[in-house]
Amino acid sequence: MNPAVKDPPSVFIVGCGDIGQRVARLWQQRGVPVTGLTRQTSALAEAGITPCQANLDEPASLQALPVRDALVYYFAPPPLRGRTDTRMRHFLDALKPDCLPARIVAISTSGVYGDQQGNLVDETTPTRPQADRAHRRLDAEVQLREFGRQHNVAVIILRVGGIYGPGRLPIERLRQQVPMVHEHLAPLTNRIHAEDLAAVCLAAGRRGQADAIYNVSDGCHSNMTEYFNTVADFLGLPRPPTIDWEQAEQTLTPGMLSYLRESRRMDTTKMNEELGVKLRYPDLQQGLAACKE
């Protein structure tokens, strides 16, 4: 199930948003045709991507998907609630034994590791998701890997830290001066530029090992408040005010608090050694310099 390094006959992208369209452009540059599953067809057609109109929340719409022998990317977000990913289940149920893809690459999240108290995590670190969104992502991983083993389809999971890039910077949050916790209280985290993530997805599609998991980040470790401060300085905006934990629990949204309660550093040795991607933006300063808002 581990292929030689070669291009697929076609690429099918489920969830063709920003990252999906970046990945599509890379494959188009290599002369590989790309189809994208979408609810709205106009944006994909303008990007030269053949649209496949369907809805992951409506199983009846997922008929005759163009996946035979294709490289499939699964970038669709899970549902907003619950601890299971019904969208992944609907997608996998739509794949018929006589019309299977050659490989499936799926983006997951580093959140499946939960709080590791700032420790370094690699792909063998036991998962212990805390937030419901992380439970949904882990459920999708489990479903997909079981499907791959059952049907002899190569499955590659990319556990990704935070993503930044053009259109992905917290500009409004900084303008509104939403507070952050003091830097010495902020959790350790990782991130990657959207363009580098697309390059990792390309490499995973060509060289990723079957049934493999890869931690994906630029390899730099920083804390969340440092990130917001660095972005503010780059944009020429005031740094966010800082507060303590007691104030944070009274001020910040539950979503932001859940991020702040998890601290970890990602080991990307496996990504570097097996996928062989040379990142264009190996740190935040270089990545921000390439962001044009």
C-alpha positions in Angstrom: 0.0 0.0 0.0 3.0 2.3 0.1 3.4 3.7 -3.4 6.4 4.9 -5.4 6.7 8.6 -5.7 4.4 9.4 -8.6 1.4 11.6 -9.4 -2.1 10.3 -9.2 -4.4 10.2 -12.3 -6.8 12.6 -10.6 -7.4 14.5 -7.3 -10.7 14.8 -5.5 -11.0 17.4 -2.7 -13.7 17.2 -0.1 -14.0 20.6 1.6 -12.4 22.8 -1.1 -11.9 26.1 0.9 -8.7 28.0 1.3 -6.4 25.1 1.9 -8.2 22.9 -0.6 -7.8 25.5 -3.3 -4.1 26.0 -2.5 -3.6 22.2 -2.8 -5.6 22.1 -6.0 -3.3 24.8 -7.6 -0.2 22.7 -6.7 -1.7 19.7 -8.5 -2.9 21.7 -11.4 0.6 23.0 -11.9 1.7 19.4 -12.2 -1.0 18.8 -14.9 -3.3 16.7 -12.7 -7.0 17.3 -13.0 -8.8 18.3 -9.8 -12.4 17.9 -8.8 -13.8 19.5 -5.6 -16.9 18.6 -3.6 -18.8 21.7 -2.8 -22.2 23.2 -2.1 -21.5 26.2 -4.3 -20.0 25.6 -7.8 -19.1 29.1 -9.0 -15.9 29.7 -6.9 -14.4 26.3 -7.8 -15.1 26.7 -11.5 -13.4 30.1 -11.5 -10.3 28.4 -10.0 -10.3 25.7 -12.8 -11.5 23.0 -10.4 -14.3 20.8 -11.7 -17.1 21.2 -9.2 -19.0 18.2 -7.8 -22.1 19.6 -6.1 -23.0 17.6 -2.9 -23.7 18.1 0.8 -22.0 15.9 3.4 -25.0 16.4 5.7 -27.3 14.9 3.0 -26.2 11.3 2.3 -28.5 11.0 -0.7 -26.4 13.7 -2.5 -23.2 11.7 -2.2 -23.8 9.4 -5.1 -21.3 8.5 -7.9 -18.5 10.5 -6.4 -15.5 10.7 -8.8 -13.1 8.8 -6.6 -12.0 5.7 -8.5 -8.2 5.3 -8.2 -8.0 9.0 -7.3 -6.1 10.7 -4.6 -8.7 12.1 -2.2 -8.2 14.9 0.2 -10.7 15.2 3.1 -10.6 18.8 4.4 -14.2 19.2 5.4 -14.9 20.4 9.0 -16.9 18.1 11.3 -20.4 19.1 12.5 -20.6 22.0 15.0 -21.8 19.8 17.9 -21.4 16.4 19.4 -18.4 14.1 19.7 -18.8 12.2 16.5 -18.2 13.2 12.9 -21.3 12.2 11.0 -20.0 13.9 7.8 -17.1 11.5 7.7 -19.5 8.6 8.2 -21.7 9.8 5.3 -18.7 10.2 3.0 -17.2 6.8 3.8 -20.6 5.1 3.4 -20.8 6.6 -0.1 -17.6 4.9 -1.2 -18.5 1.6 -2.9 -16.1 -1.4 -2.8 -15.9 -1.4 -6.7 -15.1 2.3 -6.9 -12.5 3.1 -4.3 -9.8 5.8 -4.2 -6.1 4.9 -4.2 -5.3 7.1 -1.2 -7.0 9.4 1.2 -5.2 12.3 3.0 -7.2 14.0 5.8 -6.5 17.0 7.9 -7.0 16.5 11.6 -5.9 18.7 14.6 -3.2 18.7 17.2 -6.1 19.1 19.6 -6.5 15.4 19.7 -3.5 15.3 22.1 -5.3 17.5 24.6 -3.4 19.3 27.3 0.2 18.0 27.5 1.4 20.7 30.0 3.8 22.0 27.4 5.5 18.7 26.8 6.7 17.6 23.4 4.3 15.3 21.6 5.0 12.9 18.7 2.7 10.6 16.7 3.0 7.9 19.4 1.8 10.1 22.2 -1.6 8.8 23.4 -4.5 11.0 22.4 -6.7 12.5 25.1 -9.0 15.1 23.5 -10.7 17.5 25.9 -12.8 19.8 23.8 -15.8 18.4 21.9 -14.3 19.6 18.6 -11.2 17.5 19.2 -13.3 14.5 20.0 -15.0 14.9 16.7 -11.7 15.1 14.9 -10.4 12.0 16.6 -13.6 10.2 15.8 -13.1 11.1 12.1 -9.5 9.7 12.3 -10.7 6.4 13.8 -13.4 6.0 11.2 -11.0 6.8 8.3 -8.2 4.5 9.4 -10.6 1.6 10.0 -12.0 2.1 6.5 -8.5 2.1 5.0 -7.5 -1.1 6.8 -10.8 -2.8 5.8 -10.6 -1.8 2.1 -6.8 -1.7 1.6 -6.9 2.0 0.9 -3.8 4.0 2.0 -4.9 6.6 4.6 -2.7 9.4 5.8 -3.7 11.6 8.7 -2.2 15.1 9.2 -2.5 16.5 12.7 -2.1 20.2 12.2 -1.5 23.0 14.7 -2.7 26.5 14.1 -2.9 27.8 10.5 -2.0 31.4 9.6 -1.6 33.2 6.3 -3.3 35.8 4.1 -6.9 36.1 5.3 -6.1 34.0 8.4 -4.7 36.6 10.7 -6.7 37.8 13.8 -7.0 41.3 12.6 -10.5 42.1 13.9 -9.7 40.6 17.3 -6.7 42.8 17.5 -8.6 45.9 16.4 -11.3 45.2 19.0 -8.5 44.9 21.6 -9.9 41.6 22.9 -7.6 40.7 25.9 -5.2 37.7 26.2 -3.8 36.1 29.3 -0.4 37.3 30.4 2.4 35.8 28.4 3.8 33.7 31.3 0.3 32.1 31.7 -0.2 31.5 28.0 -0.1 27.9 26.6 2.7 26.6 24.3 1.5 25.9 20.8 2.5 25.5 17.2 1.4 26.8 13.8 2.1 26.6 10.1 1.7 29.0 7.1 -1.2 28.0 4.8 1.1 27.8 1.8 3.5 25.4 3.6 0.5 23.3 4.8 -0.6 22.9 1.2 2.9 21.8 0.3 2.8 19.2 3.1 -0.6 18.0 1.7 1.0 17.6 -1.7 3.9 15.6 -0.3 1.6 13.4 1.8 -0.4 12.6 -1.3 2.7 11.4 -3.1 5.0 10.0 -0.3 2.9 9.5 2.8 3.0 6.0 4.3 -0.2 4.0 4.4 -2.0 4.2 7.8 0.4 6.9 8.9 -0.1 9.9 11.1 2.1 13.0 10.8 2.4 16.0 13.1 2.4 19.1 11.0 3.8 22.5 12.0 6.7 24.8 11.2 8.6 23.3 14.1 8.7 26.6 16.1 7.3 26.6 19.6 5.7 29.8 21.0 2.8 30.7 23.2 -0.5 32.1 22.0 -0.1 35.6 23.5 3.3 35.9 21.9 1.6 35.0 18.6 -1.0 37.7 19.0 1.7 40.2 20.0 3.9 39.4 17.0 0.9 39.7 14.6 -0.1 43.0 16.2 3.5 44.4 15.7 3.5 43.2 12.1 0.2 45.0 11.3 1.1 48.1 13.3 -1.8 47.6 15.7 -1.7 47.9 19.5 -0.9 44.7 21.3 -3.9 43.1 23.1 -4.3 44.0 26.7 -3.3 41.2 29.1 -5.3 39.7 32.0 -5.0 37.0 34.5 -6.8 33.6 34.6 -9.6 34.8 36.8 -10.3 37.7 34.5 -10.0 35.5 31.4 -12.7 33.1 32.7 -15.0 36.1 33.1 -14.1 37.7 29.8 -13.1 35.3 27.1 -15.4 33.0 25.1 -15.7 29.3 26.0 -14.0 28.5 22.7 -10.9 30.7 23.4 -10.7 29.4 27.0 -10.7 25.8 25.7 -7.6 26.6 23.6 -5.9 28.4 26.5 -6.3 25.4 28.7 -4.2 23.2 26.4 -0.4 23.4 26.1 1.8 21.3 24.0 4.8 21.3 21.6 4.7 19.2 18.4 7.6 17.1 17.3 7.7 17.2 13.5 10.6 14.8 12.9 8.5 12.3 11.1 7.0 14.9 8.8 10.5 16.2 7.9 12.1 12.8 7.4 9.3 10.9 5.6 7.6 13.7 3.6 10.7 15.7 2.9 9.1 19.1 2.6 11.3 22.2 2.7 9.2 24.8 4.3 9.2 28.3 2.7 8.2 29.9 6.0 10.0 28.0 8.8 9.1 30.7 11.4 6.4 33.2 12.1 8.4 36.3 11.1 9.2 34.9 7.6 5.6 33.8 7.2 4.1 37.1 8.2 6.3 38.9 5.7 4.5 36.9 3.0 1.0 37.9 4.2 -0.6 40.6 2.2 -4.0 41.5 3.6 
